[in-house]
Amino acid sequence: MGYLGFLSKNEAPPDTLHDVNYMSLMDYENYLNLKLFMDGFNSQKKSEEVEKLKRVFDEANELVFNKFQIRPFYYGLIKHFVDVYNYKEFFDIVFSKSKVKFIFIQDYHIHLQIAMCISAKKHNIRVIEIQHGILDSKYYPFINGKEDYALLPDYLWCWSIKDRDIIRKANYELNSLKPFVGGNMWLKKFLNDEVSKMDRDHELFFVKNDYERVVLITLQPVYLLSELMIEVISKSPANWLYLVRFHPLNTTEAEKQQIINELSRFTNVEIDIASKANLYQLYKKSDFQITHSSASAIEALVFNLPTIVCSDIGYDLYQSQIKDGVVFYYDKSDDIISAINAKAEPNQVNLNSYLLQSNEEEARKAIREIINSESTQ
């Protein structure tokens, strides 16, 4: 089995379980720009398709405007259609010269992955989407029938039994996104001590601190530090420590500095260690977690770390977990502080089906069953 990734511009390769060979998309993009320039002299096909899209958007905008006085669709969205069109051509070339039978991806709803899925189905290649975060509405096509959509992966690798069951219920008649439990192999890597330990200086910080409560606040790329979170910190006892963790990939330096400035007046807030230490290590050091709506809420369950989501979006995403008492929801600072003070715990009866699985043999078994079923068709 080979591992292939795609990079553009000056992106740095991410850390992965296995060595990955990365293909630079810049070469293809340079070729594509030249090709589009040359085609522009003697081709109307693509421009005609784009004009059709524009007309559809205009008509949809007018219909919505007449009803709601807004125009929600913008020409900038058309670029994604064009990107999918162009990258499909790239993958058609790649797959026509390969013997690939299965592809594992994450976030199929991004234009590069959409193009890959469409091309893969054209070449009879099966696509397996690996769960990345909470399974929200993008995984529910809301289809009442057995349509087969070219842009959807064939299978969905789920973290937990509950994730699989949620998808089965939502997409029970869909031929794509067929769910199975594969677990979270990053979790397995940590549990097997394959992930580097916490730095000695960071470890000493936790050994020396004598705070009564340690609360982890996990931020997200779009949903940063909220006024509610600041209010919770300001109302909490001085002997509660707050670990405020930036998202490792998308938080900009300007956003980081703004948050640091906002929290500089508090003496019981730690940002540097919280943002550098391994997240799973922080779960073990914390008594509670607060987040807007991060998937860290379900990762923390393995460590029996209680989590509060504190937004309407978080409530919408975690309705099942909140109803079953394995994740908490509060949108008032006093309620959040009371829950932390009372050391509220997840419902242990309902917890098991939500836990991220980490059994490698079970994951291999599930993959073998898929491969065998495909080979007999």
Secondary structure, DSSP 8 states (H G I E B T S, - for coil): ---EEEE-TT------SS--EEEEHHHHHHHHHHHHHHHTTT--HHHHHHHHHHHHHHHHHHHHHHHHS-----GGGHHHHHHHHHHHHHHHHHHHT----EEEES-TTSHHHHHHHHHHHHTT-EEEEE--SS--GGG----SS----TTS-SEEEESSHHHHHHHHHHTTT-SSSEEEE---HHHHHHHTT-S----HHHHHHHHH---SEEEEEE--SSS---HHHHHHHHHS-TTEEEEEE--TTT--HHHHHHHHHHHTT-SSEE-HHHHHS-HHHHHHH-SEEEESS-THHHHGGGGT--EEE-SHHHHHHTHHHHHTTSSEE--SHHHHHHHHHTT----HHHHGGGS----HHHHHHHHHHHHHHHHT-
